[in-house]
Amino acid sequence: MATTVEPTRIAADVLMEKQSPEPDGALYRRLYSYMLKCRMVEERIRVLYRQGRFAGNYFAAVGQEATEVGVTLDLLPEDTIAPSHRNFVTHIMKGTPLPLMFAQIYGRKTSPDQGRSAPAHCGYAPLNVITPSSTIAAQLNVGTGIALAYTMRRRPNVVVALSGEGSTSLGFWHEAVNFAGVRRLPILIVVENNGYAESVPVALQTAVDDISVKAQAYGIPGVSVDGNDVVAVYAAAREAIDRARKGEGPTLLECRTYRWYGHSEIDPAKYRDPAEVAYWKARDPITAMELRLESAQLWTERWKRELESEFTREIDEAIAFAESSPAPEGKEALDEVYSFSIRERELERKVWEPRFTVGRAE
Ligand SMILES: Cc1ncc(C[n+]2csc(CCOP(=O)(O)OP(=O)(O)O)c2C)c(N)n1
């Protein structure tokens, strides 16, 4: 059942054949544009972090854009993304407004969670992006529950749940995949294999070469693709999503990729050989797509510069919105967290208020 022998090529070729004799220029240009936007947003967030303009931490997926974009392009508003800490940019794909995303980075009251959680742990309920849990892989369990709800309510929607390869060593990752398989739920389980879980290399994480073989244990298809080839990722994801939407069950999709930077902004990633980093940077998914588009006369430097200036303007405006937004007040910390009666809320305020009078915990 599992396909692990070079399925990348197969999936990509199928797409190319369908679009023969010319590739779908509009689709490929959209894939490219989104990758560029994701890269620019994350590189700017990294600069903001170094400038000390927001508190907390950030987990950049720079280098992994082909996967972030390929598995999430063209999802419906009613579909769900269940992201990990690494997948902040999937908000761009779902349509979360950029100003709200930056308000989240800055922990401002205008952010989707009103400034409550960490910069990258952001959900957006109106477009069904769930809030990543700090407990890695837990988004799989929530995502599986949402997929079950779609089935019970007979909705033609899907869940795309993402996790890293390190997360596949956790018990509840397997529980989620098993349950999805048993109930044939409409969920695409994406494993972004970027080679490391914090500092732990994949060889110390699992004894299998292809993470996708883990699907066999749960009776679902497993596919491994080149996670830096956005066309291959898109083709494999699209096929799996289409099947899930038709009620044909889940798929495990391993995307082999690499993160250019450390696990987070505080990680200098000295556990990696510089030659390894250089090898992967030479396989930049964005440059690869530029070459591919250019050879089909679908890309020019000038078009890239136009995109860059448009995205820069959008990012600047989003940062200005975030920086001019108010910070939440300490006394609001428990608002909308628990369901209280008004009287209980008053009592709760009385207990908490003195400790937050200067706007921060003592
Ligand atoms: C259950 C649990 N164990 C450990 C951690 C600490 N932790 C946070 S991210 C991370 C690495 C996750 O690696 P992976 O799943 O491969 O995703 P990546 O960060 O590479 O995208 C770890 C160990 C955690 N948050 N939750």
The ligand as an SDF file (V2000), in Angstrom:
LIG
                    3D

 26 27  0  0  0  0  0  0  0  0999 V2000
    5.9120   16.4570   24.0430 C   0  0  0  0  0  0  0  0  0  0  0  0
    7.0140   17.4530   23.8390 C   0  0  0  0  0  0  0  0  0  0  0  0
    8.2980   17.0390   23.9460 N   0  0  0  0  0  0  0  0  0  0  0  0
    9.3250   17.9120   23.7390 C   0  0  0  0  0  0  0  0  0  0  0  0
    9.0570   19.2170   23.4520 C   0  0  0  0  0  0  0  0  0  0  0  0
   10.2040   20.2080   23.1830 C   0  0  0  0  0  0  0  0  0  0  0  0
   10.2970   20.4500   21.7450 N   0  0  0  0  0  0  0  0  0  0  0  0
    9.7410   21.5190   21.1730 C   0  0  0  0  0  0  0  0  0  0  0  0
    9.9550   21.5610   19.5160 S   0  0  0  0  0  0  0  0  0  0  0  0
   10.8320   20.1220   19.5670 C   0  0  0  0  0  0  0  0  0  0  0  0
   11.4160   19.5240   18.3030 C   0  0  0  0  0  0  0  0  0  0  0  0
   10.3540   19.0890   17.3770 C   0  0  0  0  0  0  0  0  0  0  0  0
   10.9720   18.5000   16.2730 O   0  0  0  0  0  0  0  0  0  0  0  0
   10.1260   18.0870   15.0330 P   0  0  0  0  0  0  0  0  0  0  0  0
    8.8690   17.4020   15.4380 O   0  0  0  0  0  0  0  0  0  0  0  0
   11.0200   17.3310   14.1080 O   0  0  0  0  0  0  0  0  0  0  0  0
    9.6960   19.4880   14.3830 O   0  0  0  0  0  0  0  0  0  0  0  0
   10.6180   20.6690   13.8730 P   0  0  0  0  0  0  0  0  0  0  0  0
   10.8850   21.5600   15.0510 O   0  0  0  0  0  0  0  0  0  0  0  0
   11.8670   20.0880   13.3070 O   0  0  0  0  0  0  0  0  0  0  0  0
    9.7990   21.3490   12.8540 O   0  0  0  0  0  0  0  0  0  0  0  0
   10.9290   19.6230   20.8540 C   0  0  0  0  0  0  0  0  0  0  0  0
   11.6340   18.3740   21.2280 C   0  0  0  0  0  0  0  0  0  0  0  0
    7.7050   19.6210   23.3590 C   0  0  0  0  0  0  0  0  0  0  0  0
    7.3650   20.8620   23.0630 N   0  0  0  0  0  0  0  0  0  0  0  0
    6.7060   18.7250   23.5410 N   0  0  0  0  0  0  0  0  0  0  0  0
  1  2  1  0
  2  3  1  0
  2 26  2  0
  3  4  2  0
  4  5  1  0
  5  6  1  0
  5 24  2  0
  6  7  1  0
  7  8  2  0
  7 22  1  0
  8  9  1  0
  9 10  1  0
 10 11  1  0
 10 22  2  0
 11 12  1  0
 12 13  1  0
 13 14  1  0
 14 15  2  0
 14 16  1  0
 14 17  1  0
 17 18  1  0
 18 19  2  0
 18 20  1  0
 18 21  1  0
 22 23  1  0
 24 25  1  0
 24 26  1  0
M  CHG  1   7   1
M  END
$$$$
